[in-house]
Amino acid sequence: MIADTLEIYRRYTGAAFDRIKHYDNMAEMWEARSAEYADLTAVADNGSTYTYRQLAEDVARFRTVLSRHVSAPARVALLAANSYDWVKAFLAIVTLGCTAVALPAHLDAKTVAGTQKLFGFAAIVTDNPEKAARCQDVSVISAAETADTPTGAAACKGSDGCTIIMTGGTTGMPKGALLSHTAVLQGVVNSCLGYTNVFEQRYMLVLPLTHVFGLIRNLLASLYTGSTLLICRDNKNMFRDAAAFQPTIMVLVPALAEMALTLSKKFGRNMFGNSLHTLICGAANVPQYLVEEYHRMGVALYPGYGLTESANLVSGNPENLSKPGSVGLIYPGIEYKIADGELWLKGKNMMDGYVGREEPDAYTDGWFRTGDLVRMDDDGFLYITGRIKEIIVLPSGENISPAELEAQFNSLAVIQDSQVFEDVDAAGRHFLSLEVVPRATELAKLGDIDREAYIRGELQKINAALPAFSRVNKIVIRSSDFERTPSMKIVRYKKC
């Protein structure tokens, strides 16, 4: 089925919809947008600001630097912290007709050498040359380098490789998702749909640019819409930077949105400033509580869903208040079907395939199998109910989706996060356990009552209403957060 949601999204997007343009490739998009917004500020970083004209000139000069070492369609790794130089280098690589291999900045020299074998890049642009020391037959280029003369953009095609982004895929083994120019730009266009304040905004970047959410929904969406992007180099300074910059749009994972909300309540003011009107939230389950509480602060929080393999954006929720538990409507033109509860995808936004390691089970008859279990309501709104690989099969033969149970427990305002997992007792009997992290702001409202007893009582009410086979037998109330991945997702306990 092809998502026929164009007119629905037109209605939600308003007048901004007619300003959305489709480009064949990144070179074409960047040439057009940098000229259209030439005098506006594109990036603010480390105390300096750069207009679209300045950024375009620096990109053209860096293309000259690159052309001394590589030519299209070579793969060029980019290993650097979030910075203006990262932005400049990425745009130069992809508009020269090369493919940018986005390597997380925390990788060590041994791992970087391993990625060179996986992805076959011919050059590496970096702010830390020592990390490239173990790479063989690779040109090492400083991200800060420049040239006196510019080099024009290449004649790219939409089908050309644009970027490789590292992902665990459906098996968790590291590999790269190869995204074409067409896929990346479809993701960027999707980022403009479903809300009205789209163009000439102020974005603040706190997510890593090597993550598809940070790259496409934060950086490229900002540049495409003539917005200004403030790069927060250290998240410890996030709220200080926000107070000075006053962003209008933030792109966050739920854990960061939760932290900001907690501090906002503690200090009685929006920690991201009074100008913030839109918060895009994804990459993990978005609790209904966040949608409702940010609404009370005058901020519209829009949950969404996507994958690295889909150039990030598959669906967005313009009905955030009436359907806060949904990840929204699938974006126009995306082909999808639900097979045995699993979401399968096709379309212009999808990757060309994995690089480095094959996953033969990722595709069936040309459909990409997301591994996500979903349901869709009568209005076409999508709900994530779990991950296939996380399904627990009990000794009784019953299949349990931890995420589906966690959503029930997380519906309590006093619960910030939870994890349901298979446990085993001393006698070897298997059962379901639940660990929860209470929400500090809600605990503070409870006064002098026995807080643990209250939380257990509320959890048990939900537990008692569940089918007998899916009830948890043990509840642990944590005093600290769960271990999290670099993208702030909860690290799940290993199955018994």
N, C-alpha and C positions, 0 to 999 in steps of 0.2 A: 504494500500500500504506500502511496506517496502522500506525504502530509500536505493537505490542501488548506493551509492556514494563512496564506498571503493576505487576504482581505481582513481576516481577524487581526493580524499583527498591524496592518495599516491603521485600523481603528485605534488600537492601543498606542501606536507610535505618533499619531497626529501629523502635524505639518512637517515634522522632521523626516517623515517617510519619503517625501519627494526629493530630499537632498541626498538620499542614499544612492550611490552609483556603483555599478559593477565594473571591475577592471579585470583584464585578462591575466595580468601578472604583477608582481611586486614592483618591478621597474616602472611600469606604466602608472601604477597607483602612486608611487612616491614622487615621480616627476610631476604629476598633476596636482597632488595635494600640497607638496612643498611650494609650488608656484602660487596656488590659490591662497595659501595662508602665510606667504613669505614673511610678512612683518609681524606676525604673532609669535609669541614665545612658545617654542616646542618643548624644550627640556630645561629644568632647573636642577642643578646638581652641584653639591659641594660648594655652595656660595656663589656660583656663576649661573647665568641664564643664557640660552642660545635660541635665537629665532629659527623659524623653519628655513629661512634663507641661509643662515650660518650653518645649520646642520647639513643642508644639502651641499654646501660648498665643502664641508669637512668630509662628508661621505664621498664626494667626487675625488678629493685628494687621497683618501684612503684606498679608493679603487686603484689609484696609480701605484700605491705601495703594494697592494695585493698582486697587481699585474706583473710585478717584477719577479714573482715567485710562482704564480699559478695562472691558469686560464680555464675558462669554462669547458667542460662541466665539472671541474675538480671539486672534491669535498674539502672544506676548510673548517677545522675545529675552532671553537670560540670558548676559551677557558679564562674567565675573569669574573670579578664581583660585579654586581649591579652598578652601573656607572654610565656617564655620558659616552665614554669610550666604547662600552659594550654596545650601546645603541648605534653609534656611528659604524662600528665594525660589522654588526649584523646587517645593517642596511647596505653597506658596501659589498659584502660578500654576496648577498642574494641578488643585488642589482647588477653585479658583474657576471651573473649567470652561473655562479657556483652554488653549492649547497652548504649551508651553515650547519655544522654539527655542534649542538649546544651542550657543552659539558658542565656539569655542576661544579661550582668554584671550589668546593671542599675536597675534590678528588686529589689523592696523592700521586706522586710521580709514577709509582708502579701501576696504579690503576689507569692513569692516563695512557701509559704505554699499552695496556691491555685494550683500551678503547680504540687505539690506533689500529690494532689488529682486527678488531671487530668491524670498524667503520671505514677503514682504508682512507683516512684523510691525508692529503699531500702537504698541508701546512697547518700550523696552529697559531692563532692569535691569542695572546695571553698578557696578563699583567703580572705574571710570576713565571719567568722563563725556566726556573729551576724545576718546575713541575713537568716540563717537557723534556727533561734531560735524558730520559730512557727511551724516547721515541726514536725510531730508526728511519733515516732518509726522509725527514720531515723538516720543512722550512719553519723556523720559529720567528714570529713577527710580534713586535711589541704593540700592544693595543693603543699606546700613546703616540705611535709613530705617525708622521704626516709627510706630505710631499709638496713641492712648490707648484706643481701643475695638476690640473684635474684630468680625470679620465671619464668619458661619458658612460652612461648605462648601456648594458648589453641588450641585444634583441632577444629577450626572454620569451618563452612560451608558457602558457598556463600549465601544460603537462610536465614541465621541467621540475626537477627536485628543488624544493626551496629550503627545507630544514629537516634535520634528523633530531628528534627529541627522545631522550632516554626514557624507558618505561619498563615496568615489570611485566606488562601484558597480562594475560590470563593465567600464566603459570608462576609469575613472580621472578622469573629468571631475567637478568638485565639484557636489554636489547634496545634497538632504536626504531622508532616509528618514522618512516619516510613520508613527509607531507609535501605535496606539490604546491606550486603557486596558487593553483585553483582552489585547493583544499584550504590553504591558509586564508585566502581572501574570502572564501565563503564563510569561514569562521568569523572573520572580522565583520562582514555584513550582518551576520546573525547577531553580533554583539550590539547592533544598533536598534534592534527590534524589541518592542514591548514596553517602552517608557518614552516620555516626551522630551526630557531634557538631555539631548543627545550630543549636539554639536557645541564646540567652543566652550568646553568645560574645564575644570581643574581636577586632574587625577593625581593621586599620590601612590607611588609604587612601594609596596612593602613585601611583595611576593618575589621569589627568585625568577629571573627572566629565563632560566633554563627549564622552568615548569610551564607546560602549555597554557595554564590559566594566567600566569604572569605575562607570558610572551604575547599571546593573542588578545586576551580580554583586557589586559592592562596597557601594555606598551602600544601594540599595533592599533587597538581601538582608539587610543588617545591620539595617535598621529593621524589616523584616517579621518577623525572628526575635527581636526583643527584645534585640539585641546592642548593644554599645558600639562606636562608630566613632571611632578617633583619626585626625584629619586631619593628615597630614604635609605641611606647607606647602612644604618645600624638601627634595628628595630627597637633598641633601648631608647632611641631618641624619637620614636614614632610620634608621640603625643606633643613633644616640643616642636617638632617639624610641622605637625598639623596645625598647631596654634598660630604659627607664623604664616603658613601657606594658605590655610582655610580651604581645603579641598571641597569640591561639590560632589564628586563621585569617589567612592572607595571600592576596591575589588579585594575581597577577603575570604579566607577560609573560616568556617564557623568558630573554630577555637579562638582566633584573633578577634572576631566580632563579639564573642562572649566576654573575652577579657576587657575589651573596650567598654562594653556595656556595664560590666561590674564596676569599673573605675568611674564611669560617668555617673552611676547611681551614688557611689561613695562621695564624690566631690560635688554632686548637684549640677553638673554641666556636661554637655556633649564633649567628650575628650577629643573628637575630631573637628570641633569647631562648629559655629552656628551656621556656616554656609552649606554644610553637608545636607543633601536632599535625597541622594540615591546610594544604596549599598548593594552591590552585586555579590552574592554569596554562593559558593559551591565547592567542589572538590571533596566534599564529605557530606554526610547527612546534616541538613539545616533544621534545627529544632523549631517547632511552631512558636515556642516562647520568644525566640529572637525576633521573629517577624512582628509579633504583637508588641513587644517592649520597644523596639525601635520606632514603630508607628506612634507610640505614645510620646516619643521624643521628637516627632515630626520628620522622621526619616523613613523612606520607603525601602524596605529590604526585600530584594527579589531573589528567591532561590532558583537555581538552575542545575542542569545536568550536562555532563559531557565527558569525553575521554581524550587522552592523548591521541588515540587512533582516529578520532573524529574531528581533529583540529579544534578540540575543546567543546564547541557549543552544539549540542543536540536539541536542547529544549530550554525554555525560560518561562517563568511564571508571572504573567502580568496581573493575575488575580491573586496577588499575594495575601490579601486580607480574607477573602471568601474561601480560598483553598490553600491555606498556609502549609499544609503537609505535602503539597504536590511540587514536583520539579517542573511543572508547567506543560505548555503545548509544544509539540515537536515543531521545529522551525520549517518554513516553507520549502518544499522540494525534496526533503530528506525521505528516502525510501526506508520503510521499516515494517517489521512484522514481529509478532509475539509468538514464539514456538515453545510450547510446554512451559510457559511462564517466562522464558528468556527473551530479552530484546535483541533482535537481529537488525543490522543496518546496512544500507548501501547509499551511495550518493556522492556528489561533487566534494563534500567535505571530508570524505574518508581517505585514510592513508593509502599509499601505493603498496604498502606491505612492510614487514619487519626487516631490519638490517642487522646482521650479526648472528642472530639465532632464529631459526624457523619455528613456527608454532603451527603444525599441520591441522590442529583442531580449532584454530581460530576462525576458519572459514568453512561454510557448508553451502555448496552450490552458488558460490559467489557472494554469499551474505556473511558479513562480519558478525561473529557471535560475541556479544559484549560481556557475557558472564554475569550480567545483572538480571535479577528477577524483578519483574515489574507487573503492574496492573494499570488499566486505563479506565477512567470513569466515563459516564455517559456523555460528558461534554468534551471528551478527548484529552483530558488532563492526565498526565503520567505520574505514577507513584512508584518509587523504588521500594521493593519489599525484601531485598537481600541479594547476596552473591552466591552463585552456585557452589563455588569452592568452599564457602563457609557453612554450607548445609551440614547439620549434625544428624546422623542417622542413629537413633536410639536402639537399644537391644530389642525393643518391641517392634522395630521396623518403621516407626514413625519418623518422618523427615521434619526437622525443625530449622527454620530460618532465624538465626540469632537477631538479625536486624529488625525483623518483623516484631519480635518480642520486645526488643529494646525500644522500639518506637512507642509501644504501650507504656513502658515504665518512664520513658523520657517525656511523656505527655504531662507528667506532674511538674508543676513549676519549681518544686524544691529539688528536682533531679537535673543536674547539668549534663552528665554523661553516664552511660551504663555499658556493661558488657555481659552478655549471656554466653556461657561456654559449658562444654561437657566436662564433668568432674568425675572422680572415682574415689570411693571410700576404701578403708583398710581391707575390707573383704572383697574388693575388686568389683563392687557394684557400681554401675554407671548412672549418673543423674545430672540434672541441670543446675548450675550455680549462677548466681547473679552478683556482680559487683557494681556499686554505684558511687558516683562522685556527687555530693550535694552541691547545690547552688548557694554560694555564700550570701548573696543579697536576699534570698528568700529565707534562709536560716535566721538572718538577723531580725526578721519580722515575727519570729515565733516566741520571742520573749523568754520567760524563765521556765518554760515547760521542758520535759525530757525530750530533747530533740531527736535522739536516736530512736526512742520508742515511737515518736510521731512518724518519723520517716518509715520505719518498719511497718507501722500500721497502714500507712498509705500504700506502700508497695504490696502488702498482703491483700489489700482490697482488690488491686488490679490482678494479682496472682490468682486469687480465688475465682475471678470471673473468666479466667482462661480455661480452655479445654484441659481436662485432667492430665493428658499425656505431655502437655507443654508447660506445665507449672514448674517453677523453680523450687528446689528443695533446700537451698542454702542461700542466704543473703549476707553479703559483706558490705559494710558502709566504709568507704575509704576516706582517709584523711589527706590523701594527696592525689594528684591527677594520674591518669594512665600514662604509660610510656607512649610516645608518639613518634611518627616518621618525620622526616624533614618537611613534608607537606602538611604536617599537623594532623594526620589521620591517626586514630588509635591503633596501636600495635596489638593485634589479636593474639590471645594465648593459643599455643599449639594444641591441636586436637589430641585427645587421649588415644 
